[in-house]
Amino acid sequence: MYNIVLTSMLIVSVLLIIIVAMQPSKTNAASSLTGGAEQLFGKQKARGFEAFLIRVTVVLGAAFLILASLLVFLSSN
């Protein structure tokens, strides 16, 4: 059981790294001049592929935390 969870953890970790690397950068050169007010008031909801990447990131992050907790439980017993 431990080996199956560990293998799943490794797969989820690699997928999480790939998904995070695929996400577009949201930095703006002008934000250093405006103090970030542009991001606070001009926030728009992600659509299309960006929204899909955000959802996949959340699901993989949750799976990572669950698998990590399960690994700790299995290794302590």
PDB file with one MODEL, atoms N, CA, C and O in Angstrom:
MODEL        1
ATOM      1  N   MET A   1       0.822  -1.199   0.000  1.00  0.00           N
ATOM      2  CA  MET A   1       0.000   0.000   0.000  1.00  0.00           C
ATOM      3  C   MET A   1       0.863   1.258   0.000  1.00  0.00           C
ATOM      4  O   MET A   1       0.577   2.229  -0.702  1.00  0.00           O
ATOM      5  N   TYR A   2       1.920   1.218   0.801  1.00  0.00           N
ATOM      6  CA  TYR A   2       2.806   2.375   0.901  1.00  0.00           C
ATOM      7  C   TYR A   2       3.431   2.693  -0.455  1.00  0.00           C
ATOM      8  O   TYR A   2       3.532   3.859  -0.836  1.00  0.00           O
ATOM      9  N   ASN A   3       3.851   1.653  -1.188  1.00  0.00           N
ATOM     10  CA  ASN A   3       4.492   1.872  -2.488  1.00  0.00           C
ATOM     11  C   ASN A   3       3.526   2.449  -3.515  1.00  0.00           C
ATOM     12  O   ASN A   3       3.922   3.261  -4.351  1.00  0.00           O
ATOM     13  N   ILE A   4       2.275   2.038  -3.458  1.00  0.00           N
ATOM     14  CA  ILE A   4       1.274   2.576  -4.379  1.00  0.00           C
ATOM     15  C   ILE A   4       1.040   4.059  -4.104  1.00  0.00           C
ATOM     16  O   ILE A   4       0.974   4.863  -5.034  1.00  0.00           O
ATOM     17  N   VAL A   5       0.913   4.419  -2.829  1.00  0.00           N
ATOM     18  CA  VAL A   5       0.693   5.821  -2.464  1.00  0.00           C
ATOM     19  C   VAL A   5       1.919   6.660  -2.811  1.00  0.00           C
ATOM     20  O   VAL A   5       1.785   7.796  -3.267  1.00  0.00           O
ATOM     21  N   LEU A   6       3.111   6.108  -2.597  1.00  0.00           N
ATOM     22  CA  LEU A   6       4.335   6.838  -2.925  1.00  0.00           C
ATOM     23  C   LEU A   6       4.458   7.073  -4.424  1.00  0.00           C
ATOM     24  O   LEU A   6       4.860   8.156  -4.847  1.00  0.00           O
ATOM     25  N   THR A   7       4.120   6.079  -5.229  1.00  0.00           N
ATOM     26  CA  THR A   7       4.151   6.237  -6.682  1.00  0.00           C
ATOM     27  C   THR A   7       3.127   7.266  -7.137  1.00  0.00           C
ATOM     28  O   THR A   7       3.408   8.079  -8.017  1.00  0.00           O
ATOM     29  N   SER A   8       1.940   7.233  -6.539  1.00  0.00           N
ATOM     30  CA  SER A   8       0.910   8.226  -6.859  1.00  0.00           C
ATOM     31  C   SER A   8       1.377   9.629  -6.489  1.00  0.00           C
ATOM     32  O   SER A   8       1.126  10.590  -7.218  1.00  0.00           O
ATOM     33  N   MET A   9       2.053   9.737  -5.357  1.00  0.00           N
ATOM     34  CA  MET A   9       2.572  11.026  -4.907  1.00  0.00           C
ATOM     35  C   MET A   9       3.599  11.571  -5.895  1.00  0.00           C
ATOM     36  O   MET A   9       3.592  12.765  -6.196  1.00  0.00           O
ATOM     37  N   LEU A  10       4.463  10.727  -6.392  1.00  0.00           N
ATOM     38  CA  LEU A  10       5.465  11.161  -7.363  1.00  0.00           C
ATOM     39  C   LEU A  10       4.818  11.618  -8.668  1.00  0.00           C
ATOM     40  O   LEU A  10       5.230  12.621  -9.250  1.00  0.00           O
ATOM     41  N   ILE A  11       3.816  10.889  -9.120  1.00  0.00           N
ATOM     42  CA  ILE A  11       3.119  11.265 -10.354  1.00  0.00           C
ATOM     43  C   ILE A  11       2.394  12.596 -10.185  1.00  0.00           C
ATOM     44  O   ILE A  11       2.478  13.461 -11.057  1.00  0.00           O
ATOM     45  N   VAL A  12       1.686  12.767  -9.074  1.00  0.00           N
ATOM     46  CA  VAL A  12       0.972  14.023  -8.813  1.00  0.00           C
ATOM     47  C   VAL A  12       1.964  15.177  -8.691  1.00  0.00           C
ATOM     48  O   VAL A  12       1.681  16.279  -9.161  1.00  0.00           O
ATOM     49  N   SER A  13       3.114  14.947  -8.074  1.00  0.00           N
ATOM     50  CA  SER A  13       4.124  15.997  -7.923  1.00  0.00           C
ATOM     51  C   SER A  13       4.637  16.471  -9.275  1.00  0.00           C
ATOM     52  O   SER A  13       4.757  17.673  -9.510  1.00  0.00           O
ATOM     53  N   VAL A  14       4.937  15.532 -10.160  1.00  0.00           N
ATOM     54  CA  VAL A  14       5.436  15.900 -11.488  1.00  0.00           C
ATOM     55  C   VAL A  14       4.358  16.634 -12.275  1.00  0.00           C
ATOM     56  O   VAL A  14       4.644  17.636 -12.929  1.00  0.00           O
ATOM     57  N   LEU A  15       3.123  16.145 -12.218  1.00  0.00           N
ATOM     58  CA  LEU A  15       2.028  16.823 -12.914  1.00  0.00           C
ATOM     59  C   LEU A  15       1.787  18.226 -12.364  1.00  0.00           C
ATOM     60  O   LEU A  15       1.498  19.148 -13.127  1.00  0.00           O
ATOM     61  N   LEU A  16       1.899  18.392 -11.074  1.00  0.00           N
ATOM     62  CA  LEU A  16       1.714  19.706 -10.457  1.00  0.00           C
ATOM     63  C   LEU A  16       2.792  20.680 -10.907  1.00  0.00           C
ATOM     64  O   LEU A  16       2.503  21.848 -11.168  1.00  0.00           O
ATOM     65  N   ILE A  17       4.022  20.216 -11.000  1.00  0.00           N
ATOM     66  CA  ILE A  17       5.110  21.068 -11.482  1.00  0.00           C
ATOM     67  C   ILE A  17       4.865  21.484 -12.928  1.00  0.00           C
ATOM     68  O   ILE A  17       5.069  22.645 -13.283  1.00  0.00           O
ATOM     69  N   ILE A  18       4.429  20.547 -13.761  1.00  0.00           N
ATOM     70  CA  ILE A  18       4.177  20.853 -15.173  1.00  0.00           C
ATOM     71  C   ILE A  18       3.032  21.845 -15.318  1.00  0.00           C
ATOM     72  O   ILE A  18       3.135  22.792 -16.097  1.00  0.00           O
ATOM     73  N   ILE A  19       1.943  21.644 -14.582  1.00  0.00           N
ATOM     74  CA  ILE A  19       0.784  22.534 -14.683  1.00  0.00           C
ATOM     75  C   ILE A  19       1.123  23.943 -14.202  1.00  0.00           C
ATOM     76  O   ILE A  19       0.708  24.922 -14.820  1.00  0.00           O
ATOM     77  N   VAL A  20       1.865  24.052 -13.116  1.00  0.00           N
ATOM     78  CA  VAL A  20       2.244  25.375 -12.616  1.00  0.00           C
ATOM     79  C   VAL A  20       3.174  26.080 -13.611  1.00  0.00           C
ATOM     80  O   VAL A  20       3.077  27.292 -13.802  1.00  0.00           O
ATOM     81  N   ALA A  21       4.063  25.327 -14.237  1.00  0.00           N
ATOM     82  CA  ALA A  21       4.972  25.925 -15.220  1.00  0.00           C
ATOM     83  C   ALA A  21       4.234  26.362 -16.478  1.00  0.00           C
ATOM     84  O   ALA A  21       4.690  27.272 -17.170  1.00  0.00           O
ATOM     85  N   MET A  22       3.114  25.737 -16.785  1.00  0.00           N
ATOM     86  CA  MET A  22       2.344  26.091 -17.985  1.00  0.00           C
ATOM     87  C   MET A  22       1.515  27.355 -17.809  1.00  0.00           C
ATOM     88  O   MET A  22       1.119  27.971 -18.799  1.00  0.00           O
ATOM     89  N   GLN A  23       1.250  27.749 -16.585  1.00  0.00           N
ATOM     90  CA  GLN A  23       0.397  28.905 -16.355  1.00  0.00           C
ATOM     91  C   GLN A  23       1.090  30.183 -16.800  1.00  0.00           C
ATOM     92  O   GLN A  23       2.290  30.355 -16.585  1.00  0.00           O
ATOM     93  N   PRO A  24       0.327  31.080 -17.423  1.00  0.00           N
ATOM     94  CA  PRO A  24       0.924  32.333 -17.889  1.00  0.00           C
ATOM     95  C   PRO A  24       1.304  33.241 -16.723  1.00  0.00           C
ATOM     96  O   PRO A  24       0.677  33.222 -15.664  1.00  0.00           O
ATOM     97  N   SER A  25       2.328  34.021 -16.946  1.00  0.00           N
ATOM     98  CA  SER A  25       2.790  34.957 -15.929  1.00  0.00           C
ATOM     99  C   SER A  25       1.811  36.118 -15.817  1.00  0.00           C
ATOM    100  O   SER A  25       1.305  36.609 -16.826  1.00  0.00           O
ATOM    101  N   LYS A  26       1.549  36.550 -14.600  1.00  0.00           N
ATOM    102  CA  LYS A  26       0.620  37.659 -14.397  1.00  0.00           C
ATOM    103  C   LYS A  26       1.332  38.917 -13.908  1.00  0.00           C
ATOM    104  O   LYS A  26       0.696  39.832 -13.386  1.00  0.00           O
ATOM    105  N   THR A  27       2.634  38.960 -14.075  1.00  0.00           N
ATOM    106  CA  THR A  27       3.367  40.144 -13.653  1.00  0.00           C
ATOM    107  C   THR A  27       3.195  41.240 -14.677  1.00  0.00           C
ATOM    108  O   THR A  27       3.035  40.986 -15.871  1.00  0.00           O
ATOM    109  N   ASN A  28       3.232  42.453 -14.193  1.00  0.00           N
ATOM    110  CA  ASN A  28       3.076  43.606 -15.052  1.00  0.00           C
ATOM    111  C   ASN A  28       4.170  44.603 -14.694  1.00  0.00           C
ATOM    112  O   ASN A  28       4.379  44.893 -13.516  1.00  0.00           O
ATOM    113  N   ALA A  29       4.866  45.125 -15.687  1.00  0.00           N
ATOM    114  CA  ALA A  29       5.957  46.065 -15.439  1.00  0.00           C
ATOM    115  C   ALA A  29       5.448  47.357 -14.808  1.00  0.00           C
ATOM    116  O   ALA A  29       6.168  48.003 -14.046  1.00  0.00           O
ATOM    117  N   ALA A  30       4.225  47.733 -15.118  1.00  0.00           N
ATOM    118  CA  ALA A  30       3.669  48.977 -14.585  1.00  0.00           C
ATOM    119  C   ALA A  30       3.248  48.840 -13.123  1.00  0.00           C
ATOM    120  O   ALA A  30       3.026  49.847 -12.452  1.00  0.00           O
ATOM    121  N   SER A  31       3.138  47.627 -12.627  1.00  0.00           N
ATOM    122  CA  SER A  31       2.672  47.463 -11.248  1.00  0.00           C
ATOM    123  C   SER A  31       3.683  48.000 -10.242  1.00  0.00           C
ATOM    124  O   SER A  31       3.313  48.350  -9.121  1.00  0.00           O
ATOM    125  N   SER A  32       4.942  48.070 -10.626  1.00  0.00           N
ATOM    126  CA  SER A  32       5.927  48.630  -9.711  1.00  0.00           C
ATOM    127  C   SER A  32       5.740  50.139  -9.574  1.00  0.00           C
ATOM    128  O   SER A  32       6.112  50.725  -8.557  1.00  0.00           O
ATOM    129  N   LEU A  33       5.169  50.759 -10.593  1.00  0.00           N
ATOM    130  CA  LEU A  33       4.936  52.202 -10.532  1.00  0.00           C
ATOM    131  C   LEU A  33       3.612  52.539  -9.857  1.00  0.00           C
ATOM    132  O   LEU A  33       3.500  53.561  -9.180  1.00  0.00           O
ATOM    133  N   THR A  34       2.617  51.687 -10.040  1.00  0.00           N
ATOM    134  CA  THR A  34       1.300  51.982  -9.471  1.00  0.00           C
ATOM    135  C   THR A  34       1.101  51.377  -8.100  1.00  0.00           C
ATOM    136  O   THR A  34       0.080  51.634  -7.462  1.00  0.00           O
ATOM    137  N   GLY A  35       2.034  50.592  -7.633  1.00  0.00           N
ATOM    138  CA  GLY A  35       1.926  49.999  -6.309  1.00  0.00           C
ATOM    139  C   GLY A  35       0.978  48.826  -6.250  1.00  0.00           C
ATOM    140  O   GLY A  35       0.546  48.451  -5.160  1.00  0.00           O
ATOM    141  N   GLY A  36       0.640  48.235  -7.372  1.00  0.00           N
ATOM    142  CA  GLY A  36      -0.231  47.071  -7.391  1.00  0.00           C
ATOM    143  C   GLY A  36      -1.708  47.393  -7.397  1.00  0.00           C
ATOM    144  O   GLY A  36      -2.529  46.478  -7.322  1.00  0.00           O
ATOM    145  N   ALA A  37      -2.079  48.672  -7.485  1.00  0.00           N
ATOM    146  CA  ALA A  37      -3.491  49.035  -7.493  1.00  0.00           C
ATOM    147  C   ALA A  37      -4.186  48.516  -8.744  1.00  0.00           C
ATOM    148  O   ALA A  37      -5.388  48.250  -8.718  1.00  0.00           O
ATOM    149  N   GLU A  38      -3.455  48.371  -9.821  1.00  0.00           N
ATOM    150  CA  GLU A  38      -4.034  47.844 -11.061  1.00  0.00           C
ATOM    151  C   GLU A  38      -4.547  46.426 -10.863  1.00  0.00           C
ATOM    152  O   GLU A  38      -5.611  46.071 -11.371  1.00  0.00           O
ATOM    153  N   GLN A  39      -3.807  45.627 -10.138  1.00  0.00           N
ATOM    154  CA  GLN A  39      -4.228  44.251  -9.910  1.00  0.00           C
ATOM    155  C   GLN A  39      -5.401  44.186  -8.943  1.00  0.00           C
ATOM    156  O   GLN A  39      -6.238  43.290  -9.053  1.00  0.00           O
ATOM    157  N   LEU A  40      -5.477  45.106  -8.008  1.00  0.00           N
ATOM    158  CA  LEU A  40      -6.548  45.085  -7.019  1.00  0.00           C
ATOM    159  C   LEU A  40      -7.885  45.474  -7.627  1.00  0.00           C
ATOM    160  O   LEU A  40      -8.897  44.821  -7.371  1.00  0.00           O
ATOM    161  N   PHE A  41      -7.897  46.527  -8.426  1.00  0.00           N
ATOM    162  CA  PHE A  41      -9.156  47.033  -8.960  1.00  0.00           C
ATOM    163  C   PHE A  41      -9.464  46.517 -10.359  1.00  0.00           C
ATOM    164  O   PHE A  41     -10.627  46.514 -10.763  1.00  0.00           O
ATOM    165  N   GLY A  42      -8.467  46.087 -11.102  1.00  0.00           N
ATOM    166  CA  GLY A  42      -8.680  45.622 -12.464  1.00  0.00           C
ATOM    167  C   GLY A  42      -8.717  44.115 -12.572  1.00  0.00           C
ATOM    168  O   GLY A  42      -8.398  43.559 -13.623  1.00  0.00           O
ATOM    169  N   LYS A  43      -9.099  43.452 -11.507  1.00  0.00           N
ATOM    170  CA  LYS A  43      -9.083  41.998 -11.493  1.00  0.00           C
ATOM    171  C   LYS A  43     -10.234  41.452 -12.331  1.00  0.00           C
ATOM    172  O   LYS A  43     -11.390  41.836 -12.157  1.00  0.00           O
ATOM    173  N   GLN A  44      -9.883  40.533 -13.260  1.00  0.00           N
ATOM    174  CA  GLN A  44     -10.895  39.892 -14.079  1.00  0.00           C
ATOM    175  C   GLN A  44     -10.845  38.397 -13.849  1.00  0.00           C
ATOM    176  O   GLN A  44      -9.803  37.843 -13.500  1.00  0.00           O
ATOM    177  N   LYS A  45     -11.966  37.761 -14.044  1.00  0.00           N
ATOM    178  CA  LYS A  45     -12.050  36.329 -13.864  1.00  0.00           C
ATOM    179  C   LYS A  45     -11.352  35.616 -15.028  1.00  0.00           C
ATOM    180  O   LYS A  45     -11.484  36.011 -16.186  1.00  0.00           O
ATOM    181  N   ALA A  46     -10.614  34.568 -14.697  1.00  0.00           N
ATOM    182  CA  ALA A  46      -9.934  33.798 -15.729  1.00  0.00           C
ATOM    183  C   ALA A  46     -10.958  33.025 -16.558  1.00  0.00           C
ATOM    184  O   ALA A  46     -11.960  32.532 -16.038  1.00  0.00           O
ATOM    185  N   ARG A  47     -10.683  32.933 -17.854  1.00  0.00           N
ATOM    186  CA  ARG A  47     -11.592  32.233 -18.753  1.00  0.00           C
ATOM    187  C   ARG A  47     -10.804  31.287 -19.634  1.00  0.00           C
ATOM    188  O   ARG A  47      -9.605  31.459 -19.855  1.00  0.00           O
ATOM    189  N   GLY A  48     -11.503  30.293 -20.126  1.00  0.00           N
ATOM    190  CA  GLY A  48     -10.916  29.386 -21.095  1.00  0.00           C
ATOM    191  C   GLY A  48      -9.831  28.505 -20.502  1.00  0.00           C
ATOM    192  O   GLY A  48     -10.011  27.860 -19.469  1.00  0.00           O
ATOM    193  N   PHE A  49      -8.702  28.501 -21.190  1.00  0.00           N
ATOM    194  CA  PHE A  49      -7.606  27.618 -20.818  1.00  0.00           C
ATOM    195  C   PHE A  49      -7.004  27.993 -19.461  1.00  0.00           C
ATOM    196  O   PHE A  49      -6.582  27.116 -18.708  1.00  0.00           O
ATOM    197  N   GLU A  50      -6.965  29.281 -19.151  1.00  0.00           N
ATOM    198  CA  GLU A  50      -6.442  29.722 -17.848  1.00  0.00           C
ATOM    199  C   GLU A  50      -7.320  29.206 -16.709  1.00  0.00           C
ATOM    200  O   GLU A  50      -6.806  28.766 -15.681  1.00  0.00           O
ATOM    201  N   ALA A  51      -8.611  29.256 -16.884  1.00  0.00           N
ATOM    202  CA  ALA A  51      -9.525  28.746 -15.844  1.00  0.00           C
ATOM    203  C   ALA A  51      -9.342  27.248 -15.665  1.00  0.00           C
ATOM    204  O   ALA A  51      -9.377  26.745 -14.542  1.00  0.00           O
ATOM    205  N   PHE A  52      -9.146  26.527 -16.777  1.00  0.00           N
ATOM    206  CA  PHE A  52      -8.909  25.095 -16.704  1.00  0.00           C
ATOM    207  C   PHE A  52      -7.618  24.802 -15.946  1.00  0.00           C
ATOM    208  O   PHE A  52      -7.578  23.892 -15.118  1.00  0.00           O
ATOM    209  N   LEU A  53      -6.560  25.569 -16.223  1.00  0.00           N
ATOM    210  CA  LEU A  53      -5.293  25.362 -15.527  1.00  0.00           C
ATOM    211  C   LEU A  53      -5.415  25.642 -14.037  1.00  0.00           C
ATOM    212  O   LEU A  53      -4.800  24.953 -13.223  1.00  0.00           O
ATOM    213  N   ILE A  54      -6.194  26.636 -13.678  1.00  0.00           N
ATOM    214  CA  ILE A  54      -6.392  26.955 -12.259  1.00  0.00           C
ATOM    215  C   ILE A  54      -7.120  25.819 -11.555  1.00  0.00           C
ATOM    216  O   ILE A  54      -6.751  25.429 -10.447  1.00  0.00           O
ATOM    217  N   ARG A  55      -8.157  25.287 -12.203  1.00  0.00           N
ATOM    218  CA  ARG A  55      -8.908  24.177 -11.590  1.00  0.00           C
ATOM    219  C   ARG A  55      -8.037  22.937 -11.440  1.00  0.00           C
ATOM    220  O   ARG A  55      -8.072  22.270 -10.406  1.00  0.00           O
ATOM    221  N   VAL A  56      -7.257  22.629 -12.473  1.00  0.00           N
ATOM    222  CA  VAL A  56      -6.381  21.453 -12.409  1.00  0.00           C
ATOM    223  C   VAL A  56      -5.337  21.646 -11.313  1.00  0.00           C
ATOM    224  O   VAL A  56      -4.998  20.693 -10.611  1.00  0.00           O
ATOM    225  N   THR A  57      -4.825  22.862 -11.158  1.00  0.00           N
ATOM    226  CA  THR A  57      -3.846  23.141 -10.113  1.00  0.00           C
ATOM    227  C   THR A  57      -4.443  22.933  -8.732  1.00  0.00           C
ATOM    228  O   THR A  57      -3.792  22.370  -7.852  1.00  0.00           O
ATOM    229  N   VAL A  58      -5.673  23.380  -8.536  1.00  0.00           N
ATOM    230  CA  VAL A  58      -6.337  23.205  -7.241  1.00  0.00           C
ATOM    231  C   VAL A  58      -6.573  21.726  -6.948  1.00  0.00           C
ATOM    232  O   VAL A  58      -6.350  21.274  -5.824  1.00  0.00           O
ATOM    233  N   VAL A  59      -7.022  20.971  -7.945  1.00  0.00           N
ATOM    234  CA  VAL A  59      -7.283  19.546  -7.752  1.00  0.00           C
ATOM    235  C   VAL A  59      -5.977  18.803  -7.455  1.00  0.00           C
ATOM    236  O   VAL A  59      -5.928  17.976  -6.544  1.00  0.00           O
ATOM    237  N   LEU A  60      -4.925  19.092  -8.217  1.00  0.00           N
ATOM    238  CA  LEU A  60      -3.647  18.427  -7.983  1.00  0.00           C
ATOM    239  C   LEU A  60      -3.038  18.830  -6.637  1.00  0.00           C
ATOM    240  O   LEU A  60      -2.407  18.010  -5.970  1.00  0.00           O
ATOM    241  N   GLY A  61      -3.224  20.077  -6.243  1.00  0.00           N
ATOM    242  CA  GLY A  61      -2.735  20.513  -4.937  1.00  0.00           C
ATOM    243  C   GLY A  61      -3.446  19.804  -3.805  1.00  0.00           C
ATOM    244  O   GLY A  61      -2.820  19.407  -2.823  1.00  0.00           O
ATOM    245  N   ALA A  62      -4.757  19.643  -3.939  1.00  0.00           N
ATOM    246  CA  ALA A  62      -5.520  18.918  -2.919  1.00  0.00           C
ATOM    247  C   ALA A  62      -5.104  17.448  -2.878  1.00  0.00           C
ATOM    248  O   ALA A  62      -4.960  16.867  -1.802  1.00  0.00           O
ATOM    249  N   ALA A  63      -4.911  16.853  -4.058  1.00  0.00           N
ATOM    250  CA  ALA A  63      -4.466  15.456  -4.113  1.00  0.00           C
ATOM    251  C   ALA A  63      -3.090  15.303  -3.488  1.00  0.00           C
ATOM    252  O   ALA A  63      -2.815  14.307  -2.819  1.00  0.00           O
ATOM    253  N   PHE A  64      -2.223  16.291  -3.704  1.00  0.00           N
ATOM    254  CA  PHE A  64      -0.885  16.260  -3.119  1.00  0.00           C
ATOM    255  C   PHE A  64      -0.958  16.272  -1.594  1.00  0.00           C
ATOM    256  O   PHE A  64      -0.264  15.501  -0.932  1.00  0.00           O
ATOM    257  N   LEU A  65      -1.792  17.141  -1.042  1.00  0.00           N
ATOM    258  CA  LEU A  65      -1.928  17.229   0.414  1.00  0.00           C
ATOM    259  C   LEU A  65      -2.534  15.955   1.004  1.00  0.00           C
ATOM    260  O   LEU A  65      -2.098  15.486   2.055  1.00  0.00           O
ATOM    261  N   ILE A  66      -3.525  15.407   0.336  1.00  0.00           N
ATOM    262  CA  ILE A  66      -4.144  14.165   0.819  1.00  0.00           C
ATOM    263  C   ILE A  66      -3.155  13.014   0.778  1.00  0.00           C
ATOM    264  O   ILE A  66      -3.058  12.241   1.731  1.00  0.00           O
ATOM    265  N   LEU A  67      -2.409  12.893  -0.337  1.00  0.00           N
ATOM    266  CA  LEU A  67      -1.429  11.817  -0.447  1.00  0.00           C
ATOM    267  C   LEU A  67      -0.290  11.986   0.557  1.00  0.00           C
ATOM    268  O   LEU A  67       0.212  11.001   1.099  1.00  0.00           O
ATOM    269  N   ALA A  68       0.115  13.228   0.805  1.00  0.00           N
ATOM    270  CA  ALA A  68       1.171  13.468   1.795  1.00  0.00           C
ATOM    271  C   ALA A  68       0.701  13.062   3.186  1.00  0.00           C
ATOM    272  O   ALA A  68       1.455  12.454   3.946  1.00  0.00           O
ATOM    273  N   SER A  69      -0.532  13.392   3.519  1.00  0.00           N
ATOM    274  CA  SER A  69      -1.079  12.996   4.820  1.00  0.00           C
ATOM    275  C   SER A  69      -1.198  11.476   4.934  1.00  0.00           C
ATOM    276  O   SER A  69      -0.918  10.899   5.985  1.00  0.00           O
ATOM    277  N   LEU A  70      -1.609  10.845   3.855  1.00  0.00           N
ATOM    278  CA  LEU A  70      -1.714   9.393   3.845  1.00  0.00           C
ATOM    279  C   LEU A  70      -0.352   8.730   3.986  1.00  0.00           C
ATOM    280  O   LEU A  70      -0.221   7.709   4.662  1.00  0.00           O
ATOM    281  N   LEU A  71       0.667   9.309   3.346  1.00  0.00           N
ATOM    282  CA  LEU A  71       2.017   8.772   3.489  1.00  0.00           C
ATOM    283  C   LEU A  71       2.518   8.885   4.914  1.00  0.00           C
ATOM    284  O   LEU A  71       3.165   7.967   5.418  1.00  0.00           O
ATOM    285  N   VAL A  72       2.230   9.994   5.570  1.00  0.00           N
ATOM    286  CA  VAL A  72       2.636  10.166   6.968  1.00  0.00           C
ATOM    287  C   VAL A  72       1.927   9.144   7.837  1.00  0.00           C
ATOM    288  O   VAL A  72       2.543   8.542   8.716  1.00  0.00           O
ATOM    289  N   PHE A  73       0.648   8.945   7.601  1.00  0.00           N
ATOM    290  CA  PHE A  73      -0.115   7.972   8.380  1.00  0.00           C
ATOM    291  C   PHE A  73       0.422   6.560   8.173  1.00  0.00           C
ATOM    292  O   PHE A  73       0.585   5.811   9.136  1.00  0.00           O
ATOM    293  N   LEU A  74       0.698   6.194   6.927  1.00  0.00           N
ATOM    294  CA  LEU A  74       1.190   4.854   6.639  1.00  0.00           C
ATOM    295  C   LEU A  74       2.595   4.619   7.175  1.00  0.00           C
ATOM    296  O   LEU A  74       2.917   3.510   7.604  1.00  0.00           O
ATOM    297  N   SER A  75       3.423   5.636   7.156  1.00  0.00           N
ATOM    298  CA  SER A  75       4.786   5.458   7.633  1.00  0.00           C
ATOM    299  C   SER A  75       4.866   5.412   9.159  1.00  0.00           C
ATOM    300  O   SER A  75       5.819   4.871   9.718  1.00  0.00           O
ATOM    301  N   SER A  76       3.865   5.979   9.826  1.00  0.00           N
ATOM    302  CA  SER A  76       3.888   5.953  11.296  1.00  0.00           C
ATOM    303  C   SER A  76       3.349   4.634  11.854  1.00  0.00           C
ATOM    304  O   SER A  76       3.593   4.297  13.012  1.00  0.00           O
ATOM    305  N   ASN A  77       2.629   3.908  11.035  1.00  0.00           N
ATOM    306  CA  ASN A  77       2.068   2.626  11.494  1.00  0.00           C
ATOM    307  C   ASN A  77       2.853   1.454  10.972  1.00  0.00           C
ATOM    308  O   ASN A  77       2.515   0.306  11.263  1.00  0.00           O
TER     309      ASN A  77
ENDMDL
END
